[in-house]
Every structure is written in structure tokens, then in C-alpha cells.
Amino acid sequence: MVMFMVQAVITTNMADHILFQQWDEWFPFNPKMNEKVQCLLRNRSFDGLSPSELIKTHYLIQHYDSSLGAPLLMEHLKKPELYQNISQTEFFVTMSLLDLVSEKRAVIEEFLFKNNPEWFEFFKSSLRSSALNNEQMKSLLSYNLEPDEGFVGRYSEGVKLFLILSKERTVPGLFILKDHANRWVRNENGELWSQLALASSKHDLPFYSANGQTPQGIMTIDAVMPEANNQTLFGKNRRLVINFVPHSKDHETLKSFLPFDHQVSDWWKQAVIARDIGRRYFRIHGTGLKCQDEHESYYPFVRTSGCIAQREVEGKFNDQRVLLNQLMKAMDLEPIMENETLIKGVLTVVESNHQDRAISLKDIELLIDSFE
């Protein structure tokens, strides 16, 4: 039987954390990783685990090496001293993992609430975030970023890309775009430029899970990856790099990207939670993989582990190339490969309340026409 010792404050070196640093690789269960995880479990000390590490280790033992057993591991989660003086990051990570320990959820939530009611409510409110109605969407789309000398200023002169989704994430959403001068990008016929995109987890996991849905919220667009590598997964074009807005007191930096009435909303909190629990490597990319089922609601898209997917079908769709070119044009750059590294801007991911169907370009055109 493996014995577990828990301390309220823990300090471990980088090597000790390999199980948790690579959590995205083995959650959800990946049988190809069986031998590697078993080796790590059997050669690691389990002393001094934090609440989130206890939960993760419990999951790994259950799914990869049940021979170790974990009854004492779960018993430690019922010790109130374990939750004292934990950081905000540890708090949110623990909250995000409670789906994995349903039998202990109520007890752990009680300890966490007593530890910090404000953090507890922030996480819970991100789960309650509702899709935006027409008035809320109108307010968001009509807002223009003003130049300043702070963090927002780096992006106010870039593109403003919106991804408008349905609550049903297996239905593609729509990209629409403002240029560097906050003007809506339109096609030659005057119609609003748009492009279909998919933000759907192939694992059907929520935004607060590793490999879960793309979170709603505000993120920055920071050029492209150095090369179009791993083309089987990501397609023939370079991937757009998407980053979270950095942490700031009371989320002031992030709120600077939002109209005042949205600063008290819940939808953008999903990106904050995703950032604070350590989700990373968000990208917009094509794919070399093919959707084989023409009856799927997202055909011919391929679902991802959190990234935003573009259509890429030989001879039919090369949407990542179209998007990259359009973003460069919207920054008054020549659409050539050398200028892809100059792309910057803001990505807003939001769900509309057209819950019975995907929002259409006509819906968006009507909204924009109402305030232009």
C-alpha cells in the first residue's frame, strides 16, 4: 500500500511535478501512455501533495495503474488543513477537477468556500454564464478599442476578430472582423466578411478541463507559429497564436477590452479560469485530418482539444490561408508569408442565444445595421 503524507504548504522541484506538468497528455485516459504513466507513478514520492495533485494522482492511479490503490489518497481530501493558505491558481485548479471526485465534491466545495468565498463565486459564475441576447451582442460588437499606452494599446491598432458561437458547440460558428481602424471588413459586394469556424472539444469536455472546449472570453492574437509543422494535425498553413490576457488586479486589464455593461457579465470569466488553471497553446489552425462522417453537424470540420478549427479539404477549402490573408489585409499589410509574423489583434469568443440553431450572417448583419 502506498502511504501519502500531506502538508498545507508544499515545495517540490521541477522533476517531482512531471506527472502534473504533462497532465494534458494523459487526461482524458490515453491507453498509448499507459507504460509511461505507470513508470512515473512507481518512481515518484507521493508525499506533500496539494489538493489538485491528490485528485490528479487519484485519477491516474484509477485509469493507468489500479494496482497501486488509492483509498488513503482520497481520505486526505477530507482534511480541512489541506485547503488553508492555498493560492488562487491552486484554488481554481482544484475547483476544475471536482468532476473527477464526485463522491468527495460536496466536502471539498465546503472547504474551498470557507477558504475564499470570492474565488469560489467567481468560478461558479463562469459556469453560469449565459449566451448573449441581441442587445448584449449589439453592445459588444459596437464597442471600439481606443488607443492607449498600456497593454490594450498594443492591440488597439490591430485587427478585432470575433467568433460568434452557438451553445451547441458541435455546430460551427462564424468569424467576423474589424480592421485596424475599427471598420467592419466587407466583401466587394458590400456583404460583411465572414468565415465558418469550429470551437468544439473532441472529448466533449468543458472549458475548465484540459483538452476541453475553447473558453468564451477575450484573448490576444500574437502572430503565427514559426513554421507550418505537424501538418497532419494542423494543416498546410501556419497556426495563429492565441494568448490569454495577463493577470491584473480585479481583472482591470481584461476589462479594458470590454464595454462597461459587459464588465459585470460572466461570459468572459471562462478565459480567466482557463488561463489560471494552466490551459495553454490555443491556436487557430487548419487540419490534415479528414472528417469521415458527412452526417455530422460539423462536417467537414474536425473537432480539436481546445483550438479553433478551420476547414481544410483539398480542392474545396483552405480557410486558414483565407483567414491569414484577410487579417493581413485588415492591417494594411500585403498578404504574403513574410507579413504573417506582423499579425496582431484581439480575439473575442462569445456564444449567442440562438440556441435552436447556429447564428447566421443575416442575424449579425441585422445587428450591425441597427447601430451603424
Beta strands, then each sheet from edge to edge (+ up, - down):
strand 1: 159-165
strand 2: 173-178
strand 3: 194-197
strand 4: 217-224
strand 5: 240-244
strand 6: 282-285
strand 7: 308-309
strand 8: 312-313
strand 9: 317-318
strand 10: 344-351
sheet 1: 3+ 2- 1+ 10+ 4- 5+ 6- 7-
sheet 2: 8+ 9-
end
